[in-house]
């Protein structure tokens, strides 16, 4: 279950970050409410995951998958271009997350 909590936390964080862009500096009420709600939920779920997953590993996965997720949303929803170095860097981050998940005993055994 800690891996599920971490996965849902990441989804919530990506939603909150996308809403942050849409909140226009917290001047738009509905996106601002989404930011507050989904960041709160994301951090709560992250705290649940941290009961079993080491903080360094959890944060590496959280930030890596979050970067990839929000980059894709930025590209699709906000038409933000990604050049070759950005795509290479994001690919390396994703590769690091895959290595952690496939080979790290810290992830497999929950701590």
HELIX and SHEET records of a PDB file:
HELIX    1   1 UNK A    2  UNK A   22  1                                  21    
HELIX    2   2 UNK A   29  UNK A   49  1                                  21    
HELIX    3   3 UNK A   55  UNK A   77  1                                  23    
HELIX    4   4 UNK A   84  UNK A  103  1                                  20    
HELIX    5   5 UNK A  105  UNK A  108  1                                   4    
END                                                                             
